[in-house]
Each structure stands twice: as structure tokens, then as C-alpha cells.
Amino acid sequence: MKQKIEKVLAELEELKCKTAKEVEEARVRLLGKKGEITALFDEFRTVDKDMKREFGKTLNELKQKAQEKIESMKENLGGDAAAADSSADLSMPGDPFELGSRHPVSIVRQEIVDIFRKFGYDVAEGPEVEDDYHVFEALNFPPNHPARDMQDTFFVSAGHPNPLLLRTHTSSVQVRAMESMKLPIRVICPGRVFRNEAISARAHCIFHQVEGLYVDENVTFADLKQAILLFAREMFGPDTEIRMRPSYFPFTEPSAEVDVSCNICHGKGCNICKGTGWLEILGCGMVDPNVLEASGIDSKKYSGFAFGMGLERIAMLKWRVNDLRHYFENDMRFLKEFNSSIEV
Ligand code: PHE
């Protein structure tokens, strides 16, 4: 018996466990129902009375030692459920963490906002679900203008005198700015707009705009032209030229569409500018006096200009993307192309 006790004691001294599983195995081997120490206690019952005194103490000490050692090993290993899973290799490299990138439309919006901030413009935002008044009526759209038609506009509540609808342009934000801001006003309005269009490479039912508005005393068409020229040169390069073509919008008079010289072929003609040397980027004009008056601005004293551009269109020109749908399909292969544009 003495030898057996010494053997177990030596084993206990040597005992080293690396995992919680090994600790548990050792506990079962020593202290379990059929464990070595348990067996010694069984044997102890059969020894002579005078021997009992000799072994009783050492056996109890052995058991206590074994229990303490097992407890302390458990604690050192953390003892929790995670550590119990011996298959986890803690030195293994972690799963790669996919870093997101900014969407090309967000990149272009930020660039445009930064340019106009330098010119002293504030950023204004407004609701995407708007009423007819702010999207059409206050902007001088005649009652039966085709843009109000169900074919172009997504109505939220029809049949109401001032129905709710999804804004078709962010000019509605300019109306809200004129209603609430003190003059002079210099704002740009970036945002999402909605039109009931068939989805194709060149059109989508959701897209993004940045519109701008400047109202003050003595604002002239020359100011408009200069602002657009400066913007185009910041955006597309210092040699960029602009040209204005007469156009029509209900809320501006006179109105113009602006082309920039093609920054790819520099006016020689390529397939991006379809051989013309020019790329159309925005619509603009002098704010119609009716629009100023509708928002309570004295059109005799004040004048202003407005402009609006589609962000997807600018992004398409910038990165030569030929299909608008790429911007909405969340294809990682496309989005990852813009990784390098992340600003940290
Ligand atoms: N609101 C016009 C559009 O959605 C763009 C525009 C804004 C034109 C301001 C002229 C002046 O197409």
C-alpha cells in the first residue's frame, strides 16, 4: 500500500496538463469512481487496524493534494467553456476582416460639396417624401405640366389637392431654403431623387443630384457662368472649358444646359463625347421671379441663379462607367474598383 501511495504521489507531482480536456481526464483517472486514489481508499478499508493509522493520514493528504492541483490547473487554463474546446488553436491567424470602401456616388458627392463649400455654400437637406407644393407648385410648374404626370412621379397619396410624392429633384430643398433662410442664400442640396423611368444603362428610377441656389441683390447671369466655370475647372481640371446651350425649366428664366470640354480627348472627339468634344453635365438658369415671390422673396430687389446635376452622370464621366445600373447593383467586383479612394 505504501508503495502504491508513493507511486500515485509521484505521478501527481509529474502531472502537467495543457488543455482543460487533459485536466478532466486526469481528474477521472485519479479521483473518479474508478480512479487510482478512489481505489486506494477501497483498499484502505481492508487493511489491518494498526496499519490504518499509518496510511489514513497520507491517503487523505494525497487526495487533498490531487484535488488542489486539479483545481489550480483548471483555474490557470481559464476554466471556461471556450477553453474547454481543446481543438481551438489560439496561435492561428484570424479571419480576414473585409474593409469597406466608399461608394463612387458618395465620393463624387463629397468632392462637389467640398468645392462649393470653398465658394461659401452651405449644405441643405430636405425630405425625400415631399408634397406637390415643394416639388412642383412653388417651382412654377403649370398645373398640367407633364413632369407631374403619373409616368414621371411616384405618388404616395394621390387624389389629394397637395399630394405626397417622392421628390423628382432636390429643387424642393431650395424652396424650403428660400422659405426658411435669411438672405442672402447660398446653398447646395445633395440628395436622392426618384422618377418613374424604365431602368436601362442610361436611366434609373433612383438617382442622386446636387442642386445649388444663390439668391442676393444684383445676382446676374455672369455670376452663374463664373460659378459654373470655376466648379467645372475644380472638378474636371484647370483647362476645362464650358459652353452653355439655351434650354427650358419652369423655375428658371433664362435657362441653359452646360457642357464641359471632353477631358478624355480634349475636344478632338472620342466615343465618350460621341465625337462632339463636349459632355453635358448640368442644367441651370436665373431663378424665375415667380419662384422667388412664391417663397416670399421680393423679386424686384433680389435675383438668383440655380443649377442641378446628376451625380451618377458625373461619376460616369469621371470613371468612364458606361452603365448606370452598376451603381445600384452592389456588385463587389465593381465597388472594389474604388477602394483606393478611401480617405483614412
Ligand atoms: N431641377 C432640375 C432637374 O431636376 C435641374 C435644374 C436645377 C435645372 C436648377 C435648372 C436649375 O433636372
Residues whose N, C-alpha, C, O or C-beta is under 5 A from the ligand:
A	BS01	LIG	T168 H169 S171 E211 F249 T252 G283 C284 G285 A306 F307 G308
